[in-house]
Amino acid sequence: MHAWHVYYRLGMDSQARQAHGSAHPDADRDWMWETSFLAVVLWRTAAEHDRPLDAVTLADILATCARMTPADLSEDRLPPPAPRVGQFPPARHVPRVAEGVMTLLRQHPGERTLAYTLRALRVDPDQFGGPADGGWATGLKVLRSLLETSREWLDDGRWVVTREDRAVIAATGLDRPIAYDYPPSPAPGDSGHPSVLQRLHRLTHLSVALPAAAARMSRDEHGYVRPLHMVLTGAAVLGMPDTAADLDALWAGMDPSSTQDWEREHVPDALRQAIAVSEDALEEVATFLRSITG
């Protein structure tokens, strides 16, 4: 997904978008115009500053947006390679469209790069995928509900732990101490604690490995999936593969002297919070699994 699409899909929370759409019948059309307009603004900013798109700052993007005119949207004035965008607004609507884009840009720190801002937007708890597109916060509520149901079934005898259950739990590794095997340990001189990238990769790996382990389980005599299957599948919401790949590529292209300094520059607080909340949920799952096998 292109950066400006991500920005517009995530830049306004779901309730605000719904309210905006109700108050403005032409909201879908305006969204299309603003998205196309922002695409040109981003490309022009990157071209003018001779930087990759991810590396331009929101302050530079805002400055470009402020001086855009209807003439700047003509095809012969687009920077090469021209962005593939949708329909541009008619000239009389450009000032209003530009103001809408600028209002969105002003919601974020201007000195931050576009890549940094997108990382924060991608982990918005109401927007990051999940059950019924409710966001990862909704996904975590579902996971905790599945855990509670599984505990109840254990207590009242509706679920009797089988040898297969124990084998699957052992295969997940969650009944053993935490291990961070990728990427390499933090640089010498740092705190020695796992880096954000290590923690993020662990979450993303488990979000794939746990449902994969569940998929190999047999069903009960009625053809239903077992409680353990539901819990492991519910844990899929913990992964953030796009963000992990983004930061991994950034790390690979640098040789930071300090992991902590690198994280301060590239890891938004929103991402740290999302990782911490996801780790807490994963520990709930691990504690539950240990109670079964212990």
C-alpha positions as CSV (number, residue, x, y, z in Angstrom):
1,M,0.0,0.0,0.0
2,H,1.3,3.4,-0.9
3,A,2.4,5.8,1.8
4,W,-0.3,8.4,1.2
5,H,-3.0,5.7,1.3
6,V,-1.8,4.5,4.6
7,Y,-1.6,8.0,5.9
8,Y,-5.2,8.7,4.9
9,R,-6.6,5.4,6.0
10,L,-5.0,5.7,9.5
11,G,-4.7,9.5,10.0
12,M,-8.2,9.8,11.2
13,D,-9.6,7.4,13.8
14,S,-12.7,5.3,12.8
15,Q,-15.2,7.3,14.9
16,A,-13.9,10.6,13.6
17,R,-14.1,9.3,10.0
18,Q,-17.6,8.1,10.5
19,A,-18.7,11.4,12.0
20,H,-17.0,13.3,9.2
21,G,-18.7,11.2,6.6
22,S,-22.1,11.7,8.2
23,A,-21.7,15.5,8.4
24,H,-20.2,15.7,4.9
25,P,-22.1,13.8,2.2
26,D,-19.3,14.4,-0.3
27,A,-16.6,13.0,2.1
28,D,-15.7,10.0,-0.1
29,R,-15.1,12.3,-3.1
30,D,-13.1,14.7,-0.9
31,W,-11.1,11.8,0.5
32,M,-10.2,10.7,-3.1
33,W,-9.2,14.3,-4.0
34,E,-7.1,14.8,-0.9
35,T,-5.4,11.4,-1.4
36,S,-4.4,12.3,-5.0
37,F,-3.3,15.7,-3.9
38,L,-1.2,14.4,-1.1
39,A,0.4,11.9,-3.5
40,V,1.7,14.7,-5.7
41,V,2.8,16.7,-2.6
42,L,4.8,13.8,-1.3
43,W,6.5,13.1,-4.6
44,R,7.3,16.7,-5.2
45,T,8.8,17.2,-1.7
46,A,11.0,14.1,-2.2
47,A,12.1,15.3,-5.6
48,E,12.9,18.8,-4.4
49,H,14.9,17.7,-1.4
50,D,16.5,14.8,-3.3
51,R,15.6,12.3,-0.6
52,P,13.7,9.0,-0.5
53,L,10.0,9.4,0.1
54,D,10.3,7.9,3.6
55,A,13.0,10.4,4.6
56,V,11.2,13.7,4.0
57,T,9.9,15.5,7.1
58,L,6.3,16.5,7.7
59,A,7.5,20.1,7.9
60,D,8.9,19.9,4.4
61,I,5.7,18.2,3.2
62,L,3.6,20.9,4.8
63,A,5.7,23.6,3.2
64,T,5.2,22.1,-0.3
65,C,1.5,21.7,0.3
66,A,1.2,25.4,1.4
67,R,2.5,26.6,-2.0
68,M,0.7,24.1,-4.3
69,T,-1.6,25.6,-7.0
70,P,-4.0,24.1,-9.5
71,A,-1.3,24.4,-12.1
72,D,1.0,22.1,-10.1
73,L,-1.4,19.3,-10.7
74,S,-1.0,19.3,-14.4
75,E,0.7,16.2,-15.8
76,D,3.6,18.0,-17.3
77,R,4.6,19.5,-14.0
78,L,4.7,16.3,-12.0
79,P,8.2,15.2,-10.9
80,P,9.5,12.0,-12.6
81,P,8.5,9.3,-12.2
82,A,5.0,10.7,-11.9
83,P,2.9,9.1,-9.1
84,R,0.0,6.9,-10.1
85,V,-2.9,8.7,-8.5
86,G,-6.6,9.0,-8.9
87,Q,-8.6,12.0,-9.9
88,F,-7.4,15.5,-9.1
89,P,-9.8,18.1,-7.7
90,P,-11.0,20.8,-10.1
91,A,-9.1,24.1,-9.8
92,R,-11.8,25.8,-7.7
93,H,-11.6,23.1,-5.1
94,V,-7.8,23.0,-4.7
95,P,-7.6,25.5,-1.9
96,R,-10.1,23.6,0.2
97,V,-8.5,20.3,-0.5
98,A,-5.1,21.7,0.3
99,E,-6.4,23.0,3.7
100,G,-7.8,19.5,4.5
101,V,-4.4,17.9,3.8
102,M,-2.6,20.6,5.8
103,T,-4.9,20.1,8.8
104,L,-4.0,16.4,8.8
105,L,-0.3,17.1,8.5
106,R,-0.4,19.6,11.4
107,Q,-1.6,16.8,13.8
108,H,1.9,15.3,13.8
109,P,5.4,16.6,14.8
110,G,6.8,18.5,11.9
111,E,10.4,17.5,12.4
112,R,9.6,13.8,12.2
113,T,10.0,11.9,8.9
114,L,7.2,10.4,7.0
115,A,8.4,6.9,7.8
116,Y,8.5,7.6,11.5
117,T,4.9,9.0,11.4
118,L,3.6,6.1,9.4
119,R,5.1,3.7,12.0
120,A,3.1,5.5,14.7
121,L,-0.1,5.5,12.6
122,R,0.2,1.8,11.7
123,V,0.0,0.7,15.4
124,D,-3.0,2.8,16.2
125,P,-5.1,0.4,18.4
126,D,-8.3,1.1,16.4
127,Q,-6.7,0.7,13.0
128,F,-4.2,-2.1,13.1
129,G,-6.3,-5.0,11.5
130,G,-7.8,-7.5,13.8
131,P,-11.2,-9.2,14.2
132,A,-13.8,-7.5,12.0
133,D,-11.3,-4.7,11.3
134,G,-11.8,-3.4,14.8
135,G,-8.1,-2.9,15.4
136,W,-5.5,-4.8,17.4
137,A,-7.0,-3.5,20.7
138,T,-10.2,-5.3,19.8
139,G,-8.2,-8.4,18.8
140,L,-6.6,-8.4,22.3
141,K,-10.0,-8.2,23.9
142,V,-11.1,-11.2,21.9
143,L,-7.9,-13.1,22.8
144,R,-8.5,-12.5,26.5
145,S,-12.1,-13.5,26.2
146,L,-10.9,-16.8,24.6
147,L,-8.5,-17.3,27.5
148,E,-11.3,-16.8,30.0
149,T,-13.6,-19.2,28.2
150,S,-10.8,-21.8,28.1
151,R,-10.2,-21.5,31.8
152,E,-14.0,-22.0,32.4
153,W,-14.0,-25.1,30.3
154,L,-11.0,-26.5,32.1
155,D,-12.7,-25.8,35.5
156,D,-16.0,-27.4,34.7
157,G,-14.6,-30.4,32.8
158,R,-15.8,-29.4,29.3
159,W,-12.1,-29.5,28.2
160,V,-9.9,-32.3,29.2
161,V,-6.3,-31.7,28.2
162,T,-5.0,-34.3,25.9
163,R,-1.6,-35.6,24.9
164,E,-2.0,-33.7,21.7
165,D,-2.6,-30.5,23.6
166,R,0.5,-31.0,25.6
167,A,2.6,-31.7,22.5
168,V,1.3,-28.6,20.7
169,I,2.1,-26.4,23.8
170,A,5.6,-27.8,24.0
171,A,6.0,-27.1,20.2
172,T,5.2,-23.4,20.7
173,G,8.0,-22.9,23.3
174,L,5.8,-20.7,25.4
175,D,6.2,-23.1,28.4
176,R,9.9,-22.3,28.4
177,P,11.9,-19.1,29.2
178,I,11.8,-16.3,26.6
179,A,14.5,-16.4,24.0
180,Y,15.4,-13.6,21.5
181,D,17.3,-15.2,18.6
182,Y,17.0,-12.4,16.0
183,P,18.3,-9.9,15.3
184,P,21.7,-9.9,17.1
185,S,22.0,-8.7,20.6
186,P,22.1,-4.9,21.4
187,A,25.4,-3.2,20.8
188,P,28.0,-3.2,23.6
189,G,27.5,-0.4,26.1
190,D,23.7,-0.6,25.8
191,S,21.5,-1.7,28.7
192,G,21.8,-5.4,27.8
193,H,18.0,-5.6,27.6
194,P,16.3,-7.0,24.4
195,S,16.1,-4.3,21.8
196,V,12.7,-3.1,20.4
197,L,13.5,-4.9,17.1
198,Q,14.2,-8.2,19.0
199,R,10.9,-7.9,20.9
200,L,9.0,-6.9,17.8
201,H,10.4,-9.9,15.8
202,R,9.5,-12.3,18.6
203,L,5.9,-11.1,18.6
204,T,5.7,-11.3,14.9
205,H,7.2,-14.8,14.7
206,L,4.8,-16.1,17.4
207,S,1.8,-14.5,15.7
208,V,2.6,-16.8,12.8
209,A,3.9,-19.8,14.6
210,L,1.1,-20.2,17.2
211,P,-1.8,-20.3,14.6
212,A,0.3,-22.6,12.5
213,A,0.7,-25.0,15.4
214,A,-3.1,-24.8,16.0
215,A,-3.8,-25.6,12.4
216,R,-2.2,-29.1,12.8
217,M,-4.5,-30.0,15.7
218,S,-7.3,-32.5,15.3
219,R,-10.9,-31.6,16.1
220,D,-13.0,-33.0,18.8
221,E,-15.6,-35.8,18.3
222,H,-18.2,-33.3,17.2
223,G,-15.9,-31.7,14.6
224,Y,-15.3,-28.5,16.6
225,V,-11.8,-26.9,17.1
226,R,-10.4,-27.4,20.6
227,P,-10.1,-24.5,23.1
228,L,-6.3,-24.5,22.7
229,H,-6.8,-24.0,19.0
230,M,-8.9,-20.9,19.6
231,V,-6.4,-19.4,22.0
232,L,-3.4,-20.0,19.8
233,T,-5.3,-18.7,16.7
234,G,-6.4,-15.6,18.7
235,A,-2.8,-14.8,19.4
236,A,-2.2,-13.9,15.7
237,V,-3.2,-10.3,16.5
238,L,0.0,-9.8,18.4
239,G,2.2,-9.6,15.2
240,M,3.2,-6.4,13.4
241,P,4.9,-7.8,10.3
242,D,4.9,-4.6,8.2
243,T,6.5,-2.6,11.0
244,A,9.0,-5.4,11.8
245,A,10.0,-5.5,8.1
246,D,10.3,-1.7,7.9
247,L,12.6,-1.4,11.0
248,D,14.5,-4.5,10.0
249,A,15.4,-3.0,6.6
250,L,16.3,0.3,8.3
251,W,18.6,-1.5,10.9
252,A,20.3,-3.5,8.2
253,G,21.3,-0.4,6.3
254,M,23.0,1.2,9.3
255,D,25.8,0.6,11.7
256,P,24.5,2.3,14.9
257,S,27.0,2.7,17.7
258,S,24.1,2.6,20.2
259,T,20.9,0.6,20.0
260,Q,19.2,3.0,22.4
261,D,20.1,6.1,20.3
262,W,18.9,4.3,17.2
263,E,15.6,3.5,18.9
264,R,15.0,7.0,20.1
265,E,15.4,8.3,16.5
266,H,13.3,5.6,14.7
267,V,10.8,4.0,17.2
268,P,7.7,6.0,18.0
269,D,6.2,5.9,21.5
270,A,3.0,4.4,20.1
271,L,5.0,1.4,18.8
272,R,6.7,0.9,22.2
273,Q,3.3,0.9,23.8
274,A,1.8,-1.5,21.3
275,I,4.7,-3.9,21.8
276,A,4.4,-3.7,25.6
277,V,0.7,-4.3,25.6
278,S,1.1,-7.2,23.2
279,E,3.9,-8.7,25.3
280,D,1.6,-8.5,28.4
281,A,-1.1,-10.4,26.5
282,L,1.4,-13.0,25.3
283,E,2.5,-13.5,28.9
284,E,-1.1,-14.2,29.8
285,V,-1.2,-16.9,27.1
286,A,2.1,-18.3,28.3
287,T,1.0,-18.4,31.9
288,F,-2.1,-20.2,31.0
289,L,-0.3,-22.8,28.9
290,R,2.2,-23.4,31.8
291,S,-0.7,-24.0,34.1
292,I,-1.8,-26.8,31.9
293,T,1.6,-28.5,31.5
294,G,3.0,-27.7,34.9
